[in-house]
Amino acid sequence: MERIVRFEPGYDCMTFECKFKSDRCIPNQGGSHGKHGITIRFVVKGEAGAIQFCIYTGWMPQHAKVSLGSRYVSDWSDGCKVMPADIGYHSKKPMYEGQTSVTESCEFCDGEPCYYDGSSLNAQNPMYTLVNRGGEALWEYLEQYYRATFEGGEYPEEMEYPMPVRKAGHGSLCL
């Protein structure tokens, strides 16, 4: 299976001119796009389609003046936190009766129509695996999700941190 990682740029149509070049995008009015941080998209692509997992980072576009030879930004997130946003499939064929394509040409479906469905609630599970076990474990989770979705395999289980929880009384130190 092909593994794809994309860092999709954010936008701030409140502070900067509209990234989408829309005349209707006016801050604090109905047509504004608002602002959105960088999205990280992890995709596992196979013959039947693809599985995607998206994380909203909250990392916002900035404008900072050069000081002492570099730009210093004290807060990249504008108060937003990293959030698991979506896990879902891009299928080359309908996955349930009555499902309609969301686009006629999808890069994750090799240019064929795309039948997409996803869940923000289920995105907690791959995020749990990523945080507890790292990138390779996330890829394993997404590949198992692919097999469960397209091949009738078992649904993946999120992975725990590899070390046991400390016994009471030993405390913890967080720097």
N, C-alpha and C positions, 0 to 999 in steps of 0.2 A: 504494500500500500504506500501511496505517496503521502508524505508529511509536509504540510505547508504552514508557515507562521507569517502573519501579516501584522504590521503596526500601522493602523489606519489613522491618519492625522485627525486631530480634533479641530474644532472651530470655535470662534467667539464672535458672533455677529452682534454682540452688545457693545464691545469695545472697538472692534475693527470693522472695516467695510465688509459687506456680505461676501463670504467665500463662494457662494453659489450664484453671485451676480444678479440677484433678484431685486427689482425695484420695489417690491412689496415688503422686503425685509427691513422693517423699521423698529429699532429697539422699543420695548414696552408697548408694542401694538400687535394685533392679531397675526400679521404676516411674518413676524420675526422668527428666525431659526433658533434664537437663543444662543446657548453655548454648550459644548460637549467636549470632553477630553478624549485623548487617544484611546482607541479600542485595539486590544490585542486579540487576533482571531487565529485559533489553532484549527487546522483542517486535516482530516484523514480522508483521502480520496481513493476509491476503488472502482471496480467495474460497474457496480449498481448505482453509484452516486458518491455522496460524501457525508461525513459527520463534521459539524463545526461546534467549537466551544469558544465563546466570546467573553472577554473580561473588559469591563469599563474601568479605566485606570483613574479617571478624574484629573489626569495631567493636562492642564489647560494651556493653550497658546499664550505667550507672554510677550511683553516688550520691556526689556530691562536695559538701562544704559551701561556702557562699558565703564568699569571702575577697576583701577589697578591692573589693567590688561585683560580682564575677563568679565563676564556677566554673572552677577550673583542674584539669584531669585530665592527668597527665603521660604516661599511656599508655592510649589508647583501645582498643588491640587485645588486651590481656591476653596478649600474647606471640604471638598468631595473626597470620599474614600474609595479604594479599589473595591469593585463589586463584580461577582460572577453574574453575567447578564443573560446568557443563553446557551443551551445545548440543543442541537437539533439536526435534522437530516435534510439533505438535498437529494431527492430521488428522481431518477429518469422516468419513473412510471408512478401512477397513483398508488398510494399505500393503503387507502381505504375508499370505500364506495362514496362517490360524489366529490372526492377531492379534486380541486382544479389547480392548474399550474399557476405559479406566481409570476413566472416570466417565460418567454418563448425561447430564450437562449441563456443558459447558465454556464459559467466557466467551470463550475464544479461537477456539471453533468455533461461535459465535453461538448458544449454548445447546443445541447438538446433542451427541450422544455424542462422546467424544474418544478417539482412538487415538494414544497417545503413545509415542515412543521417543527416547532421547537418549544422549549419550556425554560422559563427563567427560574422556576422553583427547582427543577432538576439540575440546574447549573451549580447548585451548592455541592453536589457530589464530586464532580471532577475538580472543583476548586479545592475541596478537602484533600483529595489525592495529591494535587499539585503542591499544596502548601506542606503536607506531611511527608511526601516522598520525592518531590522534584519532577523534572521534565520527562525523564524516561518513563516513570510511573504514569504520568498523564497520558503519554502516547499509548501505553499499554491499555489504559482505561478507555481511550477513544477508539482504539482498534477493536476492543471487546464490544463496545457500544455499537460499532459498525456491524460486527458479526451478529449481535442481538437484533439489530434493526433490519438488516438485509438478508441474513442467512439463517434466522431462527435460533441463533445461539443464546446462551445465558446472558442475562443482564449483568453488567460489571458491578463489582463491589468496590466501594471506595476503600482506599488503603490507609491504615493507621500509621502513626509515627512509629518508627522501628524500635524505640526504646520503651520499657515499661514506665508507668507513672511512679514517681517517688512515693515511698511510704510516708505516712503522716509523721510529722516531727522532724523531718530532714530539711524542711524549708526550701526555698528557691531564691535565687539571686537574679534579678533582672536589671541589667545596666542600662 
